[in-house]
Amino acid sequence: MKLAAKLTLGLATVAVLAIAADAWMDQRRRADLLALDTEKNWQFARVLQANIETLWEENGPGVAERLVESTNEAIPHREILFKWLSELPVDLQQELPAKRMSGDVAWRYLPDGAGSEMRYVYIPLAPGGETQAAIEAGESLEKRDAFLREAHIRSATTGLVVLMLSGLLAVVLGAWLVEQPIAEIRRSVRALGEGRPVPPITVDRRDELGDLAREVNAASERVTERERLQHVDRLQTIGQLASGVAHELGTPLSVIGVRARLIASGEASGAEAQANATAIVDQSTRMTAIVRQLLDYARRQGSPASLLDIRHIVSGSIGMLGPLAEKQRVHLDLALPAEPIFVRGDQTQLQQVVTNVAMNGIQSMGEGGRLRVEVGRGPVARPEEQGAGETDWVWIRVVDDGPGIAPEHRPHIFEPFYTTKPVGEGTGLGLAVVQAIVQEHGGWIVAENEPGHGARFDVFLAPAHEEEMAQRLAS
């Protein structure tokens, strides 16, 4: 059920309950009025009873009967009759003496034949202490019933009108105040989750939805800025790789040029020409693979999160750094486990993490050295959760033979635009981008000085679920 529908139902329920409570209290008031009316009738009956009994004792029953008849003529809308006890039903003959003893009267409600009721009050007359007759006063309750029916209809009509108006108001306000802003926020959040350009939310209100809209706008701006920085960092990395790639492409181009000239000049023919053509194809394939690696790395948008074997991510990234390492006289030492280690993440972003960290290690060894990259999986305690126990994590360790990280630089190495490289050789974004990507994947990165060597960077990522890994291996 949508929120607007829930609001409508809630308001309608409150309106119905309020109307029902008001109708109940109104019925109580009417009941009190009827009770007062009954009380007045009872008081009138007591006075009439005392007067008639006095006249009966002084002047006989005939005078008492004539007084009742004159009272009947003086009071409209009532039928007041003198009844001897023997003229009354048996149950009243038995009840009236007891009522007289307790100072009370008897009441009867009988149908009038027209769909309503007649109310009768029987006042016992006991001159000398013995109940001999009674006064019967009858009154139609048709007006009372009509009044109550009208009150019920009025309450029901009022409730229906209030229910319809409150429902209409809730629908209009729900669509205006809730559905439209939420639809706009939902479009932006969906675009943010799918990696598309996020349209700004134009909800400008000082309420909870306005606060949510502003938070989503701020989050989309942060994501956009982070993607821009990642792209800038990738371009910077590509620029640094260019020199190594140029050297790597130089040899195949020379081979292709020499072999092509031999074929074009006619100096090579037959089997020799075929061998030269084969060499040209091999070298062009090699160059195509290098260029494709660079293009894949330079893509602005990463691929959707998927199940990845971290060994392939690391080996592909380190392989792309081969020309740069060769130029820097750095030997790359890669240690990968024999079994697959799966993580769930973005292939391009994880490739950027490995490339940036390894490239920093290569550039730190100005006189050459060894860069060791290891991949493993095991129990590790997360730094901010010390004492909570160790859990299973995938780790990537990069160790170089450089000078290490100076103590004054260690607190700042993950800050954006912080760099110790000469002007023009770095933007200071590499490690900041690495940390952001790793955190987005639910992990963390730690930088330490390796005793007797240079720096050591440990990247920790959450392993994929066992069910996912089993399905991947089965496929």
N, C-alpha and C positions, 0 to 999 in steps of 0.2 A: 504494500500500500504506500502511495506517495505521501510526502510530508503534508502537502496541501489538503489531501483527503483526510489525513489524520487530524489536522487542525479543524476541518469542517465537522468531522464526527465528534471531536471533543467539544467544540462550541455548541453543537446541536444537543449533545448530551447534557451539558450544563444548563442550556436554555430549558430543556424538557424537565430537568430536575427542579429548576427554579420555579417553573410554572406549576408543577405538581405540588411543590411545597406551599406555594401561594394558594392553590385551590384547596389543599388540605386545611390550611389555617382559616380560609374563608368558610369552609364547611363547619369548622369548629365554632366560628363566630355565630353562624346561623343556628347551630345546635344550642349555643348559649342563649340566643334570643328566644328560641322555642322553649327552652327550660324556664326562662323568665316569664314567658307567656303562660306556661303551665303553672308556675308558682302563683301568678296573679289569679288564675282560675281557681286554684286551690284556696287562696285567701278569700276570694269572693264566696266560694262554697262554704267556708267556715262561718262567715258572717251571716249568709243566708240561712244556714242550718240553725244557728243560735236564735235568730229572730223567729223562724217558723216554729221551732220547738217551744219557745216562750208563749207565742200566740196560741199554739195547740193546748198547752197546759191551762191557759187562762180562759180561752174562748171555744175550745173544741177543734176537732179536725176539719170542720167545714171552713172555718176562717183561715186555717193554714192552707187548705187547698186553693181557696180563692186568692190568697197572697201569691201563691206559686203561679196561678194563671195570670195575675196582673204583672208579675215580673216577666213572664214570657212575652207579654204584649209590649213591655217597655224596652226590652233588649233585642235589637235586630240581629239577624244572621245566626240566631241560636233557637233551638227548640227546647223549652224548659217545661217539663211535665211532672205532675204529682202522680206517683205510683205507689200502690199498696204493695207490701212485701210479697203477698201471694200472687201479684201480677208479674213478678220478675222471674227470670230463669232460676232454676234450682241452685246453680252455682253461686249466683248473686245472693240468694236467700241465705245461703250458708256463709258467704264471705262478709256481708254487710254488718252483722252483729259484731264480728271481730274488728272490722274497721272502725266501728263506732267506739268500741272500747279503747282502741289505740289513737283515736282522734284523727283518723285518716279517712280517705274516700276511695272508691273503687273506680278504675278506668277500664274502658273497653274500646278497641279499635276494630271496626267492622266495615266490610266493603259496602259501598253505596250503589253498586250496580252499574256505575258509569266509568269504571276504571280507576276510581280514587277510593278514599276511605272516609268514614265518619268516626269522629272521636266522641265518646260518651263518658260523662262523669256521673257517678251515682253517689248521692249524698245521703247517708243514712239518717232517718228521723226517729229519735227514741225518747218521746216524752215520758217522763217518769222512769227512765232508765231502760225501757224495753224497746227494741227496734221493731217498729210497726209498719213503717213506710220509707220511701226514699224519693229524692228529687232527681229526675233524669234530665241532664242537660246535654243535648247533642249539637255538634258543630262539624260542618263539612271541612275536610282538609284539601279540597280541590285547589283552592288558591295557593295553599302552601306548596303542594306538589308542583303546580305550574311554575311557581317562583323558583323552586329547586331545579326543575328541568331547564328553565331559562338560564339559571346560574351555571349549570353544567355545560350547556351549549356555548355560553359566553366564554367560559374558561377554555373549552376545547378549541373554539375559534381563535381566541387570543394565543393559545399555545401553538396552533398550526401557523398562524401569521408570523409569530416570533421565530418559530423554527425555520420557516422558509426564508425570512429576511436574514437571520443569522447564518443560514447555510449559504445564501447568495453572497453575503458579505465575506464569509470565510473563503469561498471559492475565488472571488475577485482579489481579495487581499493575499490569499495564498499564491495565486498566479503572479501577482505583481511583486510581492515582497519576498517570495520564496522560490517559486519554480523558475522564473526568468533568471535571477542571479545564480541559482545553482546550475542551471543549464549552461550558462556562460563559464562558470568555474569548472564544470565538468569537461567542456571542450578544451579549455586550457590545460587541465591536468592530463587529459588523454593525449594531447599533442606533446606535452612534456614527457610523458612516459614512452611515447613512440619515437622520440627524438626529432620531431618535426618542429618548425618555427612556431613559437608559442605566441598566439595573439594576446595582447594585453587585455586584462579584464577591466571594464569600464564601470564596475559597480562602485559608486562613491556614496557610501552610507556610513553612519556612525552606529553600527550595530555589529552583531557577531558575524554576519555574512560579509559585511564590509571589511572587518578585520581579516577574515579568511581570504577575501579577494586580494587584499594588500599583501598578505603573506605569500599567496601563490605567485603574485607578480614579482615579489622580491626573490622568491625561489627560482623562478624562470630566468630572472636577470642574472642570478648567481650561476645558474647552469650555463647560460649563454656565454657569460664571461669566462667560465672555466673551460668551455669548449674552445673559445677563441684563444685562450692561453695555451691550451693543449695543441691547437693547430699551429700557433706561432712557434711553440717549442719543437714540433715536428719539422717545421720548415727550417728552423735553426739547425736541428740535427742533420737534416738532409744536406744543408750547406756544408756542415763539417764532414759529412761522409763523401761529399763530392770529390774532394781531392783524392781520397783513397779509391773511389770508383773510377775516377779518370785514369789513375795508374792501372787499375785492373782492366779497364777497357782498352788501354793503349796497346798492350801486347796482342790481343785478338785482332785489333784493327790493323796492326802492322802485318800480321800473318795473312789476313784477308787481302790487304793491298798487294803484297808480294805475290801470292798465289793467283790473284785475279789478273795481274799484269802478265804473269807467265802464260796464262790461258789466252789472254787477249792478243799477246804478241805472236802466238803460235809456237813459242819455244817448247811448250809442253803439249803433247798430243797423246791420244790413246789412253793407256792405263795411267800414265803420269798425269794427264789432264783430269782424268776421273778422280785420282787421289787428291789433286789440288782442289777440285770442286767439293769433295767430301770434307776436306779440312776447312774450307770456307763455311760449309753448312754447320760443322761442329762449333766453330768459333762464333758464328752469328747466333747459334742457339744459346751458347754461353752468355753472350752479351744480352740477349733477350731476357734470360732469366734474371740477370743483375738488374736490368732496367725495371722488370716487373716487380722485383722486390722493393725497389725504391718507390714505385707508383703505389703499391699496396700500402706501404708505410705512410705515404703522404696523404692518403685519403682523409677527408675532413670528418666524415661521419663513421663511427664504428659500426660493426655488425651487431645484430641483436645478441643478447646473452645466450650462450649455448654451452653444451658439454664439450670441454676441451681437454686434450692430453697435454699437460704442462710441459712434457718433454719436447713435444714438437714446437711449442711456442719458443722455448729457450734455444733449441738447436737452430731454428730458423733465424732468430734474432742474432745469435752469435755468428752464424754463417754469414749474415749480411755485413758484419763488422770485420770480416776477414781482411779485406783490402786496407782498411784503416789501421788495423793492428799490424799488418805487415809493414806498412809505411812507418809506423812508430816503433818498429822492431820489438813488438810485444807478442809473446807466444800465448795462444789461447788454449786453455786446458779445460775441457768440458767433461764432467762426470755425471752421467745420467743412469738412473736405475733401470734394470732390465724389464720390470713390470710397468704397465701404464699407470699414471697418476692423473686422475681426472679432477678438474675444477669446473665450476660454472661461471662464465664470465664473457667479456667482450674480447675477441681475439686481437683486434687492432690495438686496444688500450693495453692489454697485457704485454703485447709485443713492444709497445712503447716503453713500458716499465723496464723490461729487461734491457732494451737497447740503451736507454738513458743511463741506467746504473752502470752497465758495462762500459759505455763510452766514457763516463767520468773516470772509471778506473784506468782505461787505456790512456786518457789524456794526462792523468796524474803521473805517469811513468815517462818522464821526458827522455831518459837514457835507455829505455827499453826494459823489459822484465817479463813477468808471467802474470796472467790474469786467470784465476781459477773460478769456474762457475759450477756449482753443485746443486742438485735437486734431490729432495727427499721428503719424507713424511713421517711424523711421529708426534708424541705427546709434548705439548708446550703450554706453559702458563702465560696467559695474556698479561701484559705489564700492569694495566689498570685493574686487573682482577686477581691480584696476588692474594693467595689464601683460599681462592675458590676451587683450587685443584687444576690439574692439567687436562687438556682436551686434545683431540687429534687435529693437527694442522699440516698443510703442505707448505714447505719452505724452499726458497731459492736463495742461495748464498753466493755472493760475489766478493772475491778477495783479490786485492792487487798488491804489487810490490812497491807501491809508491811511498811517499813520505808520511802518509796517514793524514788524519784530520787534526789541526791544531786546536788546543783546548778552547781558545777564544772564538773559534769558528763553529764548534760543534752545536751550541744552542741555536744557531741561525741557519744551518744548512738547508732546512726545509722551508725557509721563508721565501716568498716570491721575490724575484729580482735581486736576491742576495747572491753574489758571486765573488770568488777570489781570483777569477781569470782576468787577464789583461783586457782592456777595452776592445770590443770588436770580436772577441773570441767566445763570448757566452752572454746569454740573456739573464741568467739567474732563475730561469723557470723550470729547468729540468727536474730537480729533486722535488720542488713544490708540486709540479704536475704529477710526478710519480706517487707522492704521498696521497694526493687527492684521489687518484685512480685506485690505489690500493684500498683506501678507506671506503670508496664506493663499492668495492667488491667484498666488504666486510672484514678486511684484514688490517695489518699494520706493517710498518717498516722500521727497522732499528739500524743505527749506524754506530760502529765501534772501531777502535784501532786494534788491528791484529798484532799480538805480541811478536816482535821480530820481523814484521812485514809492514804492510801499509794499512789501508782501510778495509773494513769488512761491512758489507751491507746485507742484512737478512730481511727478505720479504716473506711475509706469512699470509697465506690464503686459505680459505675454508675449503676442505675437500668436498667433492660431490657426494650425494647420498649413495648408499650402497646399492639401492634399487636401480638408480640411474646408471651407475657404473656397470652393474650386471647386464642391464639391457643394452648398453653400448657395446660391451664385449661380446654379447650374444649376436649382435647384428654385424 
